[in-house]
Amino acid sequence: MKKAISILLSAAMLLALAACGNGGNPSGAQNSTAPQGSEAPSGSEAGDTFKIGIVTGTVSQSEDDRRGAEAFQAMYGEDRVVLATYPDNFTDEVETTIQKIAGLADDPDIKAIVVNQAVPGTTEAFRQVKERRPDIICIAGESHEDLPEIGSAADLVCNNDFVARGYLIIRTAHELGCTDFVHISFPRHMAYETMSRRVAVMQKACEEFGMEFHQETAPDPTSDVGVAGAQAYILEKVPEWVQKYGTETAYFCTNDAHTEPLLKQLFEYGGYFIEADLPSPLMGYPGALGLDLTEEAGDFEKILAKVESAVVEAGGAGRFGTWAYSYGYTTSAGLAQHAMNVINGESDLTDMDDIAKAYEVFSPGAEWNGSGYTNATTGVKSENIFLVYQDTYIMGDPGYYMGSTEVEVPEEYFTTA
């Protein structure tokens, strides 16, 4: 049924793709059009008056998140979808973030607010929204705040599966022949439960698979050094790391801004990259490889094919991976689609199958898996917090899926902290 729906939707979206370009972004990484294989419902299906608000980071911090929001707006129109961004330096401008999110409730037609990524301040913003407008559905994508905390204010929270992926990334690196694994982050990120638990899972998995685990610290892009300073640090340090750990080492960084310079240097000096923190063929690869993806905007099959060709040409076949469809892009658009389906009475808010159905509108043919979030301390599974992931694709000639969504992660990892 899902495949049939995607086929029926694809023809109509060609018109939307023709009408909405990527604005001539010189990097080619912009992706503001709706994906092929998706279509906006008619007014009678979606209702005539309600609006959905989507709040994301800016293009400089989280481009895919923003482009997914733009794709959803392109499908339904600016009169139905309201977009906003929080500050790049959101850690120091929490009040501004709260105002941006809560301010959407001033519009009486807003019936749902999606925040992706749900940075600090989102929980308080949702509480303020609920105090004024309890009718608004509040959805958080990729929360930076503790999941139980934001889950107490949001109606639905969806994060990448930091538990299963922590295990599967290491397992994939092992299967590709890696002997070492390097985790790159900074204190702010390591204070998040999602990231601290994932790194604990990664370390434990390295022990299981006989790999050496290493941690490196890099500057926080939201600190005084900014994005440029953080990226310059990565460019400088990767050659030293490769010399120290060897070329049979896989690298992982927790920040989007670190990804491009990391990839650029790994292509130059050697090493493996299984997938990004928030995976996408647009995450880091276009800039690292000097690609212009203007003509491919909105078509992830063509985007992946062009990126993969460049990876092979750069000598990276079998060493660099991704998700076929952007996680950030799919989360922004998919959660907004899910909200619309719920408002229209077509889906249940906390049904994993319905969430996947909405995600698949923006990732036709992709395999997804997921489960309810389990609190590592109490062992209690949440009813409104879900962890999701897509199969890992390793680029090559030809490329191949690792079958990650079919792997059964050992139960012990779900309480590793």
DOZA-48786 format. One line per field, with one value per residue (C-alpha): residue number from 1; x, y, z negated. Coordinates in pm, whole numbers, plus 50000, padded with zeros to 5 digits. Each point is the difference from the previous one (the first is absolute). Layout:
! residues N
k = [NUM:...]
u = [X:...]
v = [Y:...]
w = [Z:...]
***
This chain:
! residues 417
k = [1:2:3:4:5:6:7:8:9:10:11:12:13:14:15:16:17:18:19:20:21:22:23:24:25:26:27:28:29:30:31:32:33:34:35:36:37:38:39:40:41:42:43:44:45:46:47:48:49:50:51:52:53:54:55:56:57:58:59:60:61:62:63:64:65:66:67:68:69:70:71:72:73:74:75:76:77:78:79:80:81:82:83:84:85:86:87:88:89:90:91:92:93:94:95:96:97:98:99:100:101:102:103:104:105:106:107:108:109:110:111:112:113:114:115:116:117:118:119:120:121:122:123:124:125:126:127:128:129:130:131:132:133:134:135:136:137:138:139:140:141:142:143:144:145:146:147:148:149:150:151:152:153:154:155:156:157:158:159:160:161:162:163:164:165:166:167:168:169:170:171:172:173:174:175:176:177:178:179:180:181:182:183:184:185:186:187:188:189:190:191:192:193:194:195:196:197:198:199:200:201:202:203:204:205:206:207:208:209:210:211:212:213:214:215:216:217:218:219:220:221:222:223:224:225:226:227:228:229:230:231:232:233:234:235:236:237:238:239:240:241:242:243:244:245:246:247:248:249:250:251:252:253:254:255:256:257:258:259:260:261:262:263:264:265:266:267:268:269:270:271:272:273:274:275:276:277:278:279:280:281:282:283:284:285:286:287:288:289:290:291:292:293:294:295:296:297:298:299:300:301:302:303:304:305:306:307:308:309:310:311:312:313:314:315:316:317:318:319:320:321:322:323:324:325:326:327:328:329:330:331:332:333:334:335:336:337:338:339:340:341:342:343:344:345:346:347:348:349:350:351:352:353:354:355:356:357:358:359:360:361:362:363:364:365:366:367:368:369:370:371:372:373:374:375:376:377:378:379:380:381:382:383:384:385:386:387:388:389:390:391:392:393:394:395:396:397:398:399:400:401:402:403:404:405:406:407:408:409:410:411:412:413:414:415:416:417]
u = [50000:50279:50183:49677:49939:50353:49951:49670:50149:50315:49846:49827:50317:50184:49807:50102:50362:49991:49854:50235:50376:50279:50068:50333:50196:50358:50078:49710:49907:49677:49694:49684:49776:49765:50135:49891:49738:49804:49699:49789:49648:49712:49839:49712:50243:50224:49739:49971:50124:50246:50373:50309:50307:50350:50301:50353:50358:50144:50164:50348:49937:49751:49927:49815:49757:49917:49967:49755:49784:50017:49903:49691:49912:50047:49751:49727:50065:50110:49640:49993:50356:50185:50379:50231:50362:50170:50337:50328:50133:49695:50183:50041:49668:49756:49742:50001:49949:49706:49845:50040:49821:49735:49926:49849:49708:49893:49855:49657:50023:50314:49902:50342:50359:50297:50349:50299:50254:49840:50281:50006:49695:49759:49854:49922:49860:49766:49884:49918:49818:49793:49908:49858:49889:49955:49849:50336:50190:50363:50255:50376:50246:50354:49986:50311:49823:49960:49737:49789:49999:49890:49766:49813:49918:49982:49721:50255:50380:50196:50378:50249:50050:50316:49995:49958:50217:50276:50024:49936:50256:50272:49877:50011:50352:50110:49844:50187:50329:50062:50224:49944:49717:50037:49712:50024:49790:50005:49866:49663:49903:50135:49767:49701:49865:49950:50366:50154:49802:50093:50371:49970:49832:50272:50274:49832:49949:50366:50089:49761:50149:50363:50051:50191:49782:50137:49847:50112:49871:49936:49873:49627:49876:49766:50296:50207:50199:49681:49940:50306:50235:49858:50035:50356:50090:49870:50192:50317:49961:49882:50344:50144:49723:50048:50371:49928:49722:50069:49795:49786:49815:49639:49911:49678:49920:49695:49969:49880:50251:50291:49887:50112:50360:50026:49889:50226:50308:49908:49981:50345:50175:49806:49748:49637:49674:49696:49736:49942:49843:49690:50061:49942:50176:49982:50167:50357:50054:49917:50239:50272:49989:49928:49666:49729:49667:49778:49850:49943:49826:49704:50086:50195:50061:50186:50169:50129:50115:50199:50153:50085:50169:50215:50086:50118:50200:50165:50107:49746:49807:49904:50117:49729:49635:49675:49625:49850:49757:50093:49900:49969:49803:49769:49945:49893:49767:49892:49899:49807:49828:49921:49849:49783:49890:49907:49804:49816:49912:50208:50265:50053:50255:50201:49978:50345:49854:49821:50319:50189:49725:50049:50381:49970:49821:50340:50215:49817:50150:50222:50003:49929:50003:49936:49864:49873:50259:50103:50125:50336:49954:49643:49966:49663:49908:49843:49667:50072:50376:50124:50348:50032:50270:50050:50218:50366:50113:50370:50101:50202:49993:49743:49887:49801:49777:50136:49664:50022:49625:49986:50269:49876:50183:50080:49754:50278:50087:49662:50087:50368:50078]
v = [50000:50243:49937:50051:50330:50117:49910:50184:50305:50024:50134:50290:50111:50053:50325:50112:49919:50199:50302:50003:50023:50012:50369:49952:49906:49976:49699:49810:49866:50195:49783:50205:49813:49722:49651:49798:49750:50238:50222:50238:49881:50205:50265:49769:49739:50238:50249:50361:50219:49841:50065:49813:50180:49855:50136:49895:50121:50217:49873:50056:49772:49740:50038:49674:50081:50331:49855:49737:50275:50188:49684:49957:50366:49956:49712:50178:50371:50295:50060:49658:49962:50260:49972:50147:49955:50019:50179:49833:50071:49843:49904:50369:50111:49763:50273:50087:49633:49980:50312:49868:49675:50127:50299:49771:49939:50363:49893:49850:49776:49822:49647:49836:50111:49785:50088:49828:49995:50058:50204:50125:50214:49781:49837:50338:50129:49702:50053:50362:49893:49744:50256:50230:49755:49643:49912:50036:49676:50047:49772:49992:49856:49910:50148:50146:50001:49693:49780:49945:50377:50102:49703:50153:50309:49870:49786:49806:49977:49825:49964:49797:49666:50081:49659:49772:50222:50010:49625:49980:50264:49808:49669:50146:50139:49656:49832:50244:49898:50293:49941:50334:50248:50370:50196:50381:50232:50269:50041:50157:49706:49746:50147:49882:49661:49900:50054:49882:49673:49953:50042:49747:49757:50062:49934:49680:49885:50064:49763:49739:50022:50027:50359:50281:50295:50357:50337:50337:50342:50277:50359:50057:50199:50197:50121:50313:49834:49960:49761:50117:49945:49657:49891:50132:49790:49682:50075:50039:49698:49723:49944:49960:49758:49788:49979:49908:49744:49868:49983:49703:50229:50120:50352:50142:50359:50120:50342:50082:50283:49762:49752:50174:50068:49650:49842:50225:49893:49632:49995:50156:49806:49674:49853:49889:50187:49778:50270:50346:50079:50100:49804:50135:49994:50380:50001:50111:49818:50278:50246:49744:49882:50335:49887:50216:49824:50275:49781:49710:50202:49813:49664:49796:49712:50236:50176:49671:49884:50319:49997:49632:50056:50275:49780:49721:50247:50127:49647:49954:49698:49767:50245:50270:49959:50187:49959:50013:50267:50284:49945:50371:50066:49704:50084:50361:49909:49659:50120:50288:49751:49781:50298:50075:49637:50002:50324:49856:49689:49771:49898:49945:50237:49735:49709:49901:49865:50329:50196:49779:50050:50377:49968:49778:50276:50171:49684:49766:49652:50051:49746:50145:49842:50137:49946:50179:50172:49807:50189:49843:50073:49882:49756:50159:50039:50334:50019:50325:49983:49801:49918:49941:49912:49922:49731:50095:50031:49957:50182:49815:49859:49871:50117:49782:50005:49843:49855:50187:50018:49619:49957:49914:50221:49809:50093:50093:50309:50162:50060:50085:50347]
w = [50000:49906:50328:50193:49826:50083:50368:50020:49832:50211:50320:49830:49822:50329:50036:49653:50073:50322:49822:49700:50053:49749:50038:50176:49691:50129:49781:50151:49657:49973:50026:49967:50243:49905:50076:50296:49898:49775:50043:49795:49924:50134:49784:49915:49868:49806:49886:50115:49718:49759:50018:49889:49868:50045:49811:50100:49981:50273:50316:49853:49701:50126:50370:50050:49718:50164:50349:49874:49854:50330:50189:49784:50053:50376:49992:49806:50056:49790:49893:49833:49872:49791:49968:49735:49892:49663:49955:50100:49652:49840:49681:49910:50145:49837:49941:50368:50084:49760:50150:50356:49916:49760:50223:50263:49764:50055:50334:49924:50307:49878:49897:49977:49934:50102:49874:50163:49849:49660:49844:49638:49933:50194:49687:49842:50327:50029:49642:50081:50315:49807:49733:50263:50267:49875:50338:50178:50065:49891:50168:49938:50248:49891:49653:49837:49664:49779:50158:49685:49945:50348:50010:49706:50207:50358:50139:50207:50009:50277:49980:50197:49832:49807:49833:50301:50222:49739:50035:50375:50100:49818:50141:50351:49947:49883:50303:50227:49838:49764:49701:49822:49946:49920:49841:50038:49783:49728:49643:50089:50217:49752:49737:50206:49899:50363:50085:49674:50019:50365:49931:49714:50240:50260:49747:49883:50361:50078:49718:50140:50350:49889:50117:49830:49893:49986:49909:50136:49898:50255:49954:49963:50306:49771:49791:50060:50280:50203:50287:50194:49707:49923:50361:50021:49696:50166:50320:49798:49772:50235:50159:49649:49902:50311:49930:49637:50050:50351:50317:49888:49759:50017:49884:49860:49896:49808:50168:50351:50046:49936:50264:50320:49894:49853:50326:50205:49807:49986:50379:50005:49724:49963:49757:49988:49939:49940:49978:49856:49665:50197:50322:50350:50338:49966:49659:50062:50328:50252:49836:49937:50362:50167:50145:50156:49945:50139:50272:49761:49727:49854:50161:49748:50240:50234:49708:49862:50344:50058:49653:50032:50337:49848:49700:50230:50210:49680:49911:49722:50131:49716:49733:49987:49908:49946:49992:50348:49883:49769:49639:49923:50317:49945:49634:50064:50284:49871:49654:50154:50230:49701:49818:50301:50023:49631:50030:50300:49800:50222:49745:49628:49847:49812:50244:50134:50324:50064:49927:50247:50258:49981:50019:50306:50192:50005:50031:50239:50003:49695:49718:49653:49658:49653:49653:49693:49783:49689:49696:49912:49629:49950:50289:50084:50368:50094:50183:50188:50069:50298:50133:50374:50253:50368:50158:50059:50362:50078:50317:50262:50351:49942:49658:49763:49694:49683:49895:49669:49953:49997:49732:49651:49752:49678:49726:49756:50205:49943:49634:50055:49867]
***
